[in-house]
Amino acid sequence: MKHIRRMMALLMCLFLLPVTALAQSQRLPLQDAHKVSYKQCIEQLNTGVRLTRWEITTAHEDVSQEMNTLAKDYVDEMVPGLEKLRYNEEARLDVYILHSRTGLTWMSFMVQARYVRNDTTRDVRFTTRTYDMVNGQQLTLADIFPAGSEAWRIMEEAVRERISAYYPDVAPDAAAVDAACTLDAIAAMDFTLHGMSLVLHLHAADFYPGKQQLIEVPLYYPDIRPYMTENAQAETDNLTYYDTVALTYDDGPTSWVTREMLDLLMETGTRATFFLVGGNISRYAQYVQREHDAGHAIATHFFQHLYADRTAGSVFAAMPPKVNKAHIDAIGLAPSYARAPGGLWKPMARAGAGWPLIQWTAEGRDWEGSGGRDPYLVKAQVLGQVENGGIILMHDAKKNSILSSGMFIPVLQERGFLFLTVDELFAKDGVVLQPETPYWRCVDGDTSEP
């Protein structure tokens, strides 16, 4: 009887194999057109400022040259104006080249220069480009939306609404807002394309004097794809080509760990979601600002890392004003969803803090140990648990979390996964997050615990 059962099991496996192979064949690995590599160039200037400039090699030589030239131009433009450091001062000028992909051949890039002195962001400058990486053709918003498309009105409304959403206690410059919302201004606006969104980029200082950060205006593909050109529709049809997953990091911001994690995400073209401990934000505001300006999503891990099964609900119910203030002081926006420490969503929901509560479907227990769990074990566990539409839990606190992220991200990309922010993951299926409600994943609108 045992032999019969074993034979039946083997036959069942053989019967299911073609179906599994077919399902996996629908996932496309990272396309050759989307592959990049980076080189980091570090220099100590005679002013005492540490200069770090990144160089990129892409699949198209002309695109590589253009991006590296833009990065060098920022160095040439900004270095002469940097003041010499006084005793006990620190400053750094970092020039990044961020990249993101969509479809089979399109890529977006942002060259971003950030000058930080004594832990305060003093200057942020940026330029974006989007290309077809097969022929090196630069793409504009007019290549994505035809003249007369309803998308132009949608973008105008989104820009106006989003500018006003930043720094809610301060009124933006009304004339500057009106100038940014003209058809000509929008057509010339910086933008990038991602896994499930087109993002328009503006400089906050144009509307809120003195604010050195970007204003991000996201438009999700399900809302705008009907108004795109045929070619743009094909290049944003990512659910046909790839599986999706959201990569999230709890417990930050920290110091050098957050900085190096952001470097890794840049090099792999990965957008993540950071669940921040509100009490840490003011100390490490420069890294929170960099997270935001690099296009990552920012959410809350509450003001203190307290567990809801050991803490009075009134403590959590009193946290939103402090959390919102910490976020707004750093990046101008309050968080719109949260993760309960330890994933203890039931007592957190009863506490009534008011945020949707994001859970997860895969995790590597990377928080274990003083330096973090062995990266190979984290990698193996994450790869064994990850699923389409799922959410990966990691932590932004220990060195080994950087190492393990650098190990499993490329593997998942080659397996046909596209990394989305949490916002994108739910927007792809039109799911609107509700307060005090848990969300584990998003697969065809199913957000339940697997």
N, C-alpha and C positions, 0 to 999 in steps of 0.2 A: 504493500500500500504506500510506503514511504517513497519507493521508486516511482510509482505512478504520480504521486503528488509533485515530486520534483520535476518529472517530465512535463506535467501540465503547466507548472510555473515557468519552465524554460520555453515551452511553446507560446505561452502568453507574452513573455518578454520579446520573443522573436516577432510575434504578431504586432506588438505595439511599436517596435523599433522604427519602421518606416514613418509612422505618424510623428514620433518624436523627432526624427531626422528632418522631416518636412517642417515641423514647427520651428526647429532651430535654424533652418535654412532661411527663414523669413527675417532673422536678425542679420543685419549687415555689420561687419567689423568696422573699425576706424578706417575710413577711406584713405587711399594714398594721397589724394588731393588735400586732405585735412591734417596730414602729419607735419609736425614742426619739431625743432630742437632749439635749445637756448644756450647762450654763453653769458656768463656774468663777468663784468669788468669792474674792478674796485680800485679806487684811487684816493689817496689822502691829499686834499688840496692844500696850497700854502696858506690858506685862511684857517686851516684846521678842520674844515668841513669834510666829512666822508662822502665821497661820490660813488654811487653804484649805478652802473648803466647796463642794461640787458641788451644783448643782440639776438636776433631770431633768424633761423633758417627755415624757410617754408618750401612748399612744393614748386613754387614759381620764383625764379631768380629775381625778376623785376619787383615782385611784391616784397621780397626780403630786403632788397636794396632800398625801396621806398620807406619801409618801416624803420630800418636802421638809420636812414638819413634823418627821418623825423625825430628819432630819439637823440641823435647827435646834435641836431639843431636846437633842441631844448637845452642841452648842456651848454652849447655856445651862447645861447640867449640868456641863461640864468646865472651861470658861474661868475661873470664879471661883476654882477651886482651883489654878490654875497659878502657880508661883512666878516671881518676877521673875528674869530672867537676870542672871548676874554677868558680869564682863568676860571676853571671849573665849569665851563659851558660845553655843551655838546650840540652838534648839528649834523644833519645828513640830507643829501639831495639824492633821491632815488628816481630813476627813469625806467619805467616798466613798459613792456609791450604785452598787453593782454590780448588773448585771442579766444574766439568762440566759433562754433560751426553749426551749420544747418544743412539739411538735405544731403546731396552727394558731392557737391563741388563748391558751395558758397562758404565763405569765411568772413568774419568781421574782426577788426583789430582796433585796439585803443592804445595809443601811446600816451602815457600819463607821467607827468613829472611832479614829484611831491617834495617840498622843502620843509623839514621839521627841525625846529630849533628849541632846545630845552623842553622836549616832549610836547611842544605846541606846533600844530600845523600852520605854517606861515604863508605858504603859496602852493596852489594846485593848478596845473595847466594840463590840457588834454586835446587830443586830435583823434578822430576816428576815420577809418576807411573800411569799406566792404568790397570784396572781390569775388569774381568767378575764378577759382584757382586753376582751372584748366587753361584758360587763355589770358589770364591776368587782367581782364577787363574790370575797371572800377565801376561799382554799381551805386546809383543814387536812389533816393526815394521815388523819383520819377520812373525808374526801372522796375519798381515794386508795385506802385499804384498808378494806373493810367490817369491822364488828365480827366477831370470831372468825376473821378471816383468819390463815392461817399466817404472813403477813408480820410480824405483831406479834412472834411468837417469833423470827423471823429478825432483826428489828431489835434485839431485846434481846440476842441473842447477838453481833451485829455490834458493838453499842455496847460491850459488856463486853470483847470481844476487842481492839477498836481502841484503847480507852483504855489498855489494858495494853501495847500495841505501842509507844506513845510513851515516850521516855526509858527505854530497856530496862534501864538500871542503877539505876533508882529505882522503888520500889514506889508505886503510886498509893494515895491514901486509900481504903481498902477500904469504909468506910461510905458515902463519897460515890459510889463506883462502884455499890454496891447501890442507893442512892437514885435514881441516874440510870437504872437498868435496870428500874424498875417500869413497868407499863403506863401509868399516869397520867402519869409523867414523860416517857415516849417520845411519848405522844399530844400533849403540849404542847411538844415539843422544836422548836427552830429547824431549818428544813430548806430546801433549794433544789432545784429541778429543772433538769437540764441536758440536753445532747444525748443522752446514753446512761446517765445515772445520776441517782439521787436521793441527795443528800448531807445527812446529819444533822450539825449543828454544835453543839459544846460549847466552853466556855472551859477551857483547860488549867489555869488557876489553881484551879479547883474540885477538881482531883485532884492537881495538882503545884503546891503553893504557890509563888508568885513567878514562875511562868511566864506571860508575857504573850503569848499566842498562842491560836489556835483549835485544836481537835481536830476533824478532818474524818473522818466515817464514811461512806464511799461504798458504795452498793448499786446494782449495775448492772441495768439494765432486764431483760435476758434472765433474770436470777435471780428477779425479783420481779413482773414483769408478769402472770404467771398468777394472782396473788393480788389484783390490783387490781380496782377497780370498772370497769364497762364504759366509762364516760366517761374514766377515767384511762388505760385501755388504749389508747383512741383517741388521747389527747393525748401518749402516749409512744411511739407507733408511728412514730418518725422515719424509719426506713429505707423506709417507704412514701412519705414526702413528699419526702425530701431525699437527695442524695449526701453522703458524709462525707469529711472530710480532717483530718489532724492537722497543726497548725502548731507547729514547734519552733524554739527559739533556742539556739545554742551560745555558748560563750566567756564568759558572764557569771559572776557579777554584776559590774557596773561601777557607776559613781556615778549621775550624772544621766541617762545613757542608759537604764538599767534603770528608773528612776523614770518617765521619760516614756513608755517602752514600756508600762509597766503602766497608765498613764493612757489610752493609746490602746486597749489591750485592753479596759479598762473601758468606754470610750465605744462600742466596737463590739460589746460583749457576747461577746467571744471568749475562750475558755479555751485556753491554750497549754501546751506542755511545755518547761521550761528545763533544758538540759544544762549544769551548772555546773562550772567549774574549781575543784576543792576548795581550792586554795591561796588563792583570792580570797574565800572565804566569810566568814571571821572579820572581815575588813575591812569588808565590806558586808552584815553579817548582817541589818540592818534591812530591806534590800530582799529578801533571801531569805525572811524572815518574811512580808513583805507578799505575795510571790509565793504562798507557801503559803496564807496566810489568804484570798487572793482566789480560791482554788480551782484554781490552776494546778498542773500536775504538776511534780515536782522530780526530776531524774535527774542522773547524773554524766557529766562530760566528762574524768574522771580528775583526779588531784590536780594534775598539771602538764600543760600543753598540749604534749606530746611525741609525735612520730610513731613508730609502732610498727615502721616499716621502717628506722629509724635509731637505735633505742634497744634496749638489751638487754631481753629479755622479763622478766628478774628484777626490773627496775625497776618494771614494771607490776604484776607479781604481788605486789609489796610494798606497793602503793598502797591496797588496800581498807581496811585499818585506819585509815589517815589520812583517807581520804575519808569513811568512815562516821562517824568522830569529828567531823569538820567539819560534816557534815549534822546529826548528833544534837545537837551543841552549839547549832546555829542553830534547828532546827525540831523536834527530838525524834525524827526518823525517819531511818534510813539509806536510801539509794537502792536501788531494786530492778532497775534496768537502766541501761545506759550507751550512750554513743556514742564510738567511737574517733576521736580527732583525725584529720582528713583522711578519715574513713570507712574506714580501713585495718583492716578487721575480721579478715582472715585472720591476719596476724601477731599481732594483739591476742588472737584466740582461742587461738592457740598459747601465748601468754604465760600464759594461765590465770588471769586476774583473777577470773573466776567470774560475770560479769554477762551477761545477754542483750545483744546488740549491735544497736542501732537504726540502720538506714540511712535512705535517703530516695529519693523518686521525682521530686521537683521542687526546684529551687533557683535563686536569682537571682544567685549570686556577689556578694552584697551586701557581702562583706568587702573587695573590691578598692578600693585607693586609700586615702588618708589619712583622708578623711571618709566613705568608703564609695562604692560604685558609683552611678552616675546612677540615681535612683529610677525613672525611666521605663523604663530598660533592665531593671532588676530586675523591675518590674511585668510587662513584656512577656514576659520569660523564664518567670517563675512561671506566668502565665496560660497560656502555651503548653504547659507541661509537666504541669500539675495534672490529676489523674485521681481518680475515685471510689475511696475506700479508700486513697489515697496519703498520703505524708508530705512536708511542705514543710520544707526546711532554710533557716533564716535565722540571723542572728547578733545577739547582744545586746551590741554594742560600739561602734557608730558611728551618728552622727546620721542618715545617709541610710537606714539600716535601719528607723528609725522612720517616715520619710517614705514609703518604698516599701511598708511594711506597711500604712500608712494608705491607700494607693492600691489595693492588690489585695484587701484583705479585703472592702470593700464590694462590689466587682465579683463576687467569688466568692459572697458571700451572695445577690446578685441572680441569679446563675446557678444557685442552688439547692443550694449547699454549706452543710453544717452543720459547724462546727469542733468536733472532739473532742480530748480529751487522748489521749496515746499509750495510756494505760491503757484508756480507753473504746474506742478504735479496735479493740483486740484483744479486749476483753471482749464487744463486740457479736457476735462470731462464736465466742465460747468458746475462744479461743486462749490457752493458758498458755505464757508465755515461758520458754525454756530457756536455761541458761548456755552461753556461748561460741557461741551460734547467732545468725546474722544475720537481721534482719527488715526488709524493704523497704516493706511495705504490708500491708493486710489487706482482701481482697476475697473474700467468701464463704469465708473461712478460708485463702485462698491468700496466703502471706506471702513468696513468692519474688521474686527480682529480675525486673522486667518485661522 
